[in-house]
Amino acid sequence: MLHTRTTPAERRSALRKRLTEDRLLMMPGALNPLSARLIQDTGFEAAYLSGAVLAADLGLPDIGLTTATEVAARAQQTTRATDLPVLVDADTGFGEPVNAARTVQLMEDAGLAGLHLEDQVNPKRCGHLDGKSVVPREDMVRRIRAAVDARRDPGFLLMARTDARTVEGLDAAIDRARAYVDAGADAIFPEALADEAEFAAFRAAIDVPLLANMTEFGKGRLLDARTLHDLGYDIALYPVTLLRLAMGAVEDGLRTLSAEGTQESLLPRMQTRSRLYRLLGYEEYTAFDSAVFDFTLPHGT
């Protein structure tokens, strides 16, 4: 059946263990719970929930308009559908340090394996857009400490993201990352690095797991998995890839349907009904239902 058979603690432990291995963890971003199950079925070992994807799914720009409860609700729907550990984008923690503390507990309750908090001002903007602003380093340290204090499960991964590279420069971003680790961050997400030399500089300076954001149409060049592994990175993130693929296909399909008056030519590009039913677990649900209702009630009851 289409639900997880593992506990949040097991998934958190799996992510922690995986990050100790000398293998790059490729982490695609799910665009909905069903795509998270597809990420699992195609052999990936973790999934991601992007704030930009959730905002876009709601028809909103990625400028801090979504709420902690909206993100937690989508997270819970997603973690129900997959056995993979799921990392979520928690933006700035949705407010002051006390809000970041509450956000950690909401995301723990949603079954996630971890989250990342960033050092942008609130409301934030997409990390690969110009015009970003970051809070003073001390404010972000308070944000992280509040998150650490609020965490109830020590297995829950707390990652700090810094957007300082394009605002204050590489050296300042590295100094911030060191301060965030000292404040209790388990891993670091350096956003919008420019090139391989900058990725290497971060790796040389920081001794906790590092995430490389391989978002399309961003500030930096897309690096392949082998290159990122050789640079010493632990996670390669593909946050919006599936959304862009899906929306591109939808847009092309709508144009074809409008122009041709039929979807006939689109059929080879579609997921088949049988594949969808296998993914949804129709047979498992049928077996489960038959096992529950395989009796006859006595007459008159």
Disulfide bonds with the S-S distance in Angstrom:
none
